[in-house]
């Protein structure tokens, strides 16, 4: 819903949805891979960014950290690379993090 509202330009509604999701995450809820964890983080980041919310940077850092942690647990280099490069939301998180941290190799 947050992504749809953001796409429709309904930033306030999207921000409210993202706040609900972030409250769940802050409360200890950890979505699994089947729940599209990184799509959830990316969507919340995009909503917070569109709303000018300073928490966006912290959320991106956390999403990138988790992404790298999951990639490090890949059984081999080909799987790791596929996870990072072939999954759209993973690739976008890495791209956004790199934009925010030019010159840092992750």
N, CA and C of each residue as an Amber inpcrd file, in Angstrom:
protein
   318
   0.8220000  -1.1980000   0.0000000   0.0000000   0.0000000   0.0000000
   0.8630000   1.2580000   0.0000000   1.9360000   1.2570000   0.7590000
   2.7970000   2.4430000   0.8150000   3.3670000   2.7460000  -0.5690000
   3.7950000   1.7170000  -1.2840000   4.3520000   1.9190000  -2.6200000
   3.2980000   2.4860000  -3.5680000   2.0860000   1.9530000  -3.5100000
   1.0010000   2.4260000  -4.3720000   0.6810000   3.8830000  -4.0690000
   0.5780000   4.2060000  -2.7960000   0.2830000   5.5900000  -2.4190000
   1.4020000   6.5300000  -2.8540000   2.6310000   6.0830000  -2.7260000
   3.7630000   6.8980000  -3.1770000   3.6800000   7.1150000  -4.6890000
   3.4070000   6.0560000  -5.4300000   3.3070000   6.1550000  -6.8900000
   2.1740000   7.0900000  -7.3150000   1.1530000   7.1930000  -6.4910000
   0.0140000   8.0730000  -6.7880000   0.2490000   9.5030000  -6.2800000
   1.4050000   9.7360000  -5.6920000   1.7140000  11.0700000  -5.1860000
   1.0580000  11.3850000  -3.8530000   0.5310000  10.3760000  -3.2010000
  -0.1200000  10.5710000  -1.9010000   0.9290000  10.3390000  -0.8070000
   1.8310000  11.2890000  -0.7000000   2.9970000  11.1600000   0.1750000
   2.5970000  10.9910000   1.6350000   1.6570000  11.7780000   2.1000000
   1.2580000  11.6990000   3.5220000   0.7140000  10.3220000   3.8630000
  -0.1430000   9.7860000   3.0070000  -0.6990000   8.4540000   3.2500000
   0.4060000   7.3930000   3.1970000   1.3180000   7.5400000   2.2310000
   2.4330000   6.6060000   2.1250000   3.3110000   6.6760000   3.3660000
   3.5110000   7.8880000   3.8530000   4.3250000   8.0670000   5.0550000
   3.6570000   7.4200000   6.2690000   2.3420000   7.5250000   6.3550000
   1.6250000   6.8680000   7.4510000   1.7990000   5.3540000   7.3850000
   1.6990000   4.7970000   6.1870000   1.8900000   3.3410000   6.0120000
   3.3150000   2.9410000   6.3860000   4.2800000   3.7240000   5.9220000
   5.6780000   3.4230000   6.2420000   5.8990000   3.4880000   7.7520000
   5.2680000   4.4400000   8.4150000   5.4020000   4.5600000   9.8730000
   4.8810000   3.3010000  10.5680000   3.7890000   2.7460000  10.0670000
   3.2470000   1.4950000  10.6300000   4.2490000   0.3550000  10.4690000
   4.8300000   0.2650000   9.2890000   5.8040000  -0.7870000   9.0120000
   7.0400000  -0.6090000   9.8900000   7.5280000   0.6190000   9.9720000
   8.7150000   0.8800000  10.7820000   8.4660000   0.6090000  12.2560000
   7.2620000   0.8680000  12.7260000   6.9240000   0.5660000  14.1220000
   7.0050000  -0.9420000  14.3690000   6.5340000  -1.7210000  13.4130000
   6.6440000  -3.1780000  13.5390000   8.1030000  -3.6140000  13.5770000
   8.9120000  -3.0580000  12.6840000  10.3320000  -3.4050000  12.6490000
  11.0320000  -2.9690000  13.9290000  10.7090000  -1.7650000  14.4100000
  11.2930000  -1.2780000  15.6620000  10.8770000  -2.1420000  16.8450000
   9.6940000  -2.7500000  16.7400000   9.1890000  -3.6150000  17.7980000
   9.7700000  -5.0150000  17.7710000  10.6560000  -5.2740000  16.8160000
  11.3160000  -6.5740000  16.7800000  10.8690000  -7.4940000  15.6630000
   9.8380000  -7.1070000  14.9210000   9.3900000  -7.9500000  13.8110000
  10.4630000  -7.9970000  12.7370000  10.8170000  -9.1900000  12.2930000
  11.7980000  -9.3610000  11.2360000  11.1940000 -10.2180000  10.1350000
  10.8400000  -9.5910000   9.0280000  10.2920000 -10.3700000   7.9160000
  11.3410000 -11.3270000   7.3800000  10.8820000 -12.4460000   6.8840000
  11.7880000 -13.4070000   6.2690000  11.9090000 -13.1420000   4.7790000
  12.6970000 -13.9630000   4.1200000  12.9230000 -13.7970000   2.6790000
  11.6190000 -13.8740000   1.8960000  10.7040000 -14.7310000   2.3230000
   9.4290000 -14.8710000   1.6220000   8.5690000 -13.6170000   1.7290000
   8.8430000 -12.7840000   2.7030000   8.0820000 -11.5590000   2.9080000
   8.6490000 -10.3780000   2.1350000   9.6250000 -10.6300000   1.2660000
  10.2360000  -9.5620000   0.4660000  10.8600000  -8.4950000   1.3600000
  11.6650000  -8.9350000   2.2940000  12.3110000  -8.0550000   3.2720000
  12.9160000  -6.8090000   2.6350000  13.6880000  -6.9900000   1.5820000
  14.3920000  -5.8470000   1.0180000  13.4830000  -4.9400000   0.2140000
  12.4040000  -5.4730000  -0.3130000  11.4090000  -4.6190000  -0.9660000
  10.7060000  -3.7530000   0.0820000  10.4630000  -4.3130000   1.2470000
   9.8620000  -3.5500000   2.3450000  10.7800000  -2.3910000   2.7350000
  12.0540000  -2.6920000   2.9380000  13.0010000  -1.6430000   3.3190000
  13.1350000  -0.5930000   2.2170000  13.2270000  -1.0240000   0.9700000
  13.3660000  -0.0780000  -0.1320000  12.1530000   0.8340000  -0.2280000
  10.9690000   0.2700000  -0.1190000   9.7520000   1.0730000  -0.2050000
   9.6990000   2.0970000   0.9160000   9.9890000   1.6730000   2.1270000
   9.9820000   2.6180000   3.2530000  11.0300000   3.7060000   3.0410000
  12.1830000   3.3300000   2.5540000  13.2240000   4.3210000   2.2700000
  12.7350000   5.3300000   1.2310000  12.1290000   4.8490000   0.1690000
  11.6490000   5.7420000  -0.8820000  10.5660000   6.6820000  -0.3620000
   9.6870000   6.1630000   0.4690000   8.6370000   6.9980000   1.0510000
   9.2430000   8.0710000   1.9480000  10.1490000   7.6730000   2.8330000
  10.7750000   8.6330000   3.7360000  11.5640000   9.6900000   2.9590000
  12.2300000   9.2680000   1.9090000  12.9770000  10.2100000   1.0780000
  12.0310000  11.2080000   0.4200000  10.9410000  10.7110000  -0.1480000
   9.9710000  11.5880000  -0.8090000   9.3600000  12.5770000   0.1750000
   9.2250000  12.1590000   1.4230000   8.6250000  13.0110000   2.4430000
   9.6560000  13.9420000   3.0990000  10.9230000  13.7920000   2.7250000
  11.9640000  14.6140000   3.3330000  12.2480000  14.2260000   4.7720000
  11.9600000  13.0010000   5.1200000  12.1420000  12.5110000   6.4890000
  13.6070000  12.1320000   6.7000000  14.2680000  12.7120000   7.6960000
  15.6920000  12.4290000   7.9170000  15.9820000  10.9770000   8.3080000
  14.9690000  10.2330000   8.6980000  15.1860000   8.8190000   9.0370000
  15.5190000   7.9720000   7.8160000  15.3240000   8.5190000   6.6310000
  15.5960000   7.7670000   5.3990000  17.0440000   7.2940000   5.3560000
  17.9760000   8.1470000   5.7210000  19.3980000   7.7890000   5.6630000
  19.7150000   6.6180000   6.5870000  19.1670000   6.6590000   7.7870000
  19.4010000   5.5700000   8.7420000  18.7870000   4.2650000   8.2450000
  17.6000000   4.3560000   7.6760000  16.9370000   3.1680000   7.1590000
  17.7250000   2.5700000   5.9940000  18.2350000   3.4190000   5.1180000
  19.0410000   2.9310000   3.9960000  20.3030000   2.2380000   4.4960000
  20.9410000   2.8240000   5.4840000  22.1450000   2.2070000   6.0500000
  21.8330000   0.8360000   6.6270000  20.7330000   0.7260000   7.3420000
  20.3450000  -0.5540000   7.9360000  20.0120000  -1.5740000   6.8460000
  19.2540000  -1.1580000   5.8470000  18.8880000  -2.0620000   4.7500000
  20.1420000  -2.5450000   4.0240000  21.0700000  -1.6430000   3.7860000
  22.3120000  -2.0130000   3.1010000  23.1310000  -2.9750000   3.9520000
  23.2050000  -2.7200000   5.2450000  23.9190000  -3.6200000   6.1540000
  23.3240000  -5.0290000   6.0840000  22.0010000  -5.1200000   6.1880000
  21.3530000  -6.4350000   6.1230000  21.5710000  -7.1030000   4.7720000
  21.4970000  -6.3280000   3.7140000  21.7190000  -6.8530000   2.3750000
  23.1120000  -7.4730000   2.2710000  24.1050000  -6.7530000   2.7530000
  25.4760000  -7.2650000   2.7150000  25.6420000  -8.4960000   3.6130000
  24.9540000  -8.4870000   4.7390000  25.0180000  -9.6320000   5.6500000
  24.4340000 -10.8800000   4.9870000  23.2780000 -10.7250000   4.3470000
  22.6590000 -11.8530000   3.6510000  23.5490000 -12.3190000   2.5070000
  24.1190000 -11.3830000   1.7630000  24.9800000 -11.7400000   0.6310000
  26.2140000 -12.5050000   1.1130000  26.7440000 -12.1120000   2.2560000
  27.9270000 -12.7780000   2.8050000  27.6450000 -14.2310000   3.1600000
  26.3850000 -14.5560000   3.3870000  26.0170000 -15.9270000   3.7290000
  25.6770000 -16.7870000   2.5110000  25.8370000 -16.2380000   1.3350000
  25.5740000 -17.0060000   0.1160000  26.5780000 -18.1520000   0.0290000
  26.1470000 -19.2700000  -0.5020000  27.0390000 -20.4340000  -0.5260000
  28.2330000 -20.3030000  -1.4830000  28.1250000 -19.4130000  -2.4750000
  29.2370000 -19.2310000  -3.4080000  29.1390000 -17.8470000  -4.0480000
  30.1920000 -17.4830000  -4.7680000  30.2810000 -16.1560000  -5.3600000
  29.1970000 -15.9160000  -6.4070000  28.8730000 -16.9110000  -7.1900000
  27.8450000 -16.7440000  -8.2190000  26.4780000 -16.4560000  -7.5970000
  26.1370000 -17.1440000  -6.5400000  24.8730000 -16.9130000  -5.8410000
  24.8620000 -15.5390000  -5.1960000  25.9740000 -15.1740000  -4.5860000
  26.0830000 -13.8610000  -3.9500000  25.8820000 -12.7480000  -4.9770000
  26.5660000 -12.8610000  -6.0850000  26.4690000 -11.8530000  -7.1310000
  25.0500000 -11.7890000  -7.6960000  24.4380000 -12.9320000  -7.9040000
  23.0620000 -12.9700000  -8.4110000  22.1020000 -12.3090000  -7.4270000
  22.2730000 -12.5940000  -6.1500000  21.4350000 -12.0050000  -5.1050000
  21.5310000 -10.4840000  -5.1160000  22.7360000  -9.9730000  -5.2800000
  22.9540000  -8.5300000  -5.2490000  22.5970000  -7.8290000  -6.5590000
  22.8050000  -8.4970000  -7.6810000  22.6530000  -7.8320000  -8.9730000
  21.3670000  -8.1610000  -9.7210000  20.7960000  -9.3250000  -9.4860000
  19.6430000  -9.7580000 -10.2820000  18.3000000  -9.5810000  -9.5870000
  18.3090000  -9.2140000  -8.3330000  17.0660000  -8.9490000  -7.6150000
  16.9050000  -7.4340000  -7.5740000  15.8470000  -6.9500000  -8.2250000
  15.6880000  -5.5070000  -8.4510000  15.8000000  -4.6810000  -7.1750000
  15.1000000  -5.0660000  -6.1210000  15.1390000  -4.2540000  -4.9060000
  16.5090000  -4.2920000  -4.2360000  17.1920000  -5.4220000  -4.3220000
  18.5350000  -5.5110000  -3.7550000  19.4920000  -4.6050000  -4.5210000
  19.4070000  -4.6610000  -5.8340000  20.2440000  -3.8220000  -6.6900000
  19.9820000  -2.3330000  -6.4150000  18.7090000  -1.9800000  -6.2140000
  18.3550000  -0.5760000  -5.9720000  18.8430000  -0.0970000  -4.6090000
  18.7660000  -0.9350000  -3.5990000  19.2990000  -0.5680000  -2.2780000
  20.7970000  -0.3140000  -2.3850000  21.5010000  -1.1970000  -3.0570000
  22.9460000  -1.0250000  -3.2240000  23.2500000   0.2530000  -4.0010000
  22.4740000   0.5260000  -5.0310000  22.6730000   1.7260000  -5.8470000
  22.4240000   2.9900000  -5.0200000  21.3390000   3.0040000  -4.2610000
  21.0170000   4.1730000  -3.4260000  22.0730000   4.3870000  -2.3490000
  22.5350000   3.2950000  -1.7490000  23.5640000   3.4130000  -0.7210000
  24.8600000   3.9630000  -1.3170000  25.2060000   3.4870000  -2.5100000
  26.4160000   3.9640000  -3.1650000  26.2950000   5.4520000  -3.5100000
  25.1160000   5.8860000  -3.9400000  24.8950000   7.3180000  -4.2030000
  25.0780000   8.1560000  -2.9480000  24.6190000   7.6160000  -1.8290000
  24.7080000   8.3440000  -0.5580000  26.1180000   8.2960000   0.0250000
  26.9270000   7.3400000  -0.4250000  28.2810000   7.1510000   0.1140000
  29.2840000   7.0020000  -1.0290000  29.4350000   8.0200000  -1.8520000
  30.3660000   7.8940000  -2.9850000  31.7910000   7.6280000  -2.5060000
  32.4480000   6.7680000  -3.2230000  33.8420000   6.4770000  -2.8810000
  34.0120000   5.3340000  -1.9080000  32.9250000   4.8790000  -1.2870000
  33.0150000   3.7650000  -0.3560000  32.6070000   2.5040000  -1.1050000
  33.4600000   1.5120000  -1.0910000  33.1670000   0.2510000  -1.7610000
  32.4960000  -0.6720000  -0.7670000  31.3530000  -1.2040000  -1.2000000
  30.6180000  -2.1010000  -0.3000000  30.4730000  -3.4710000  -0.8940000
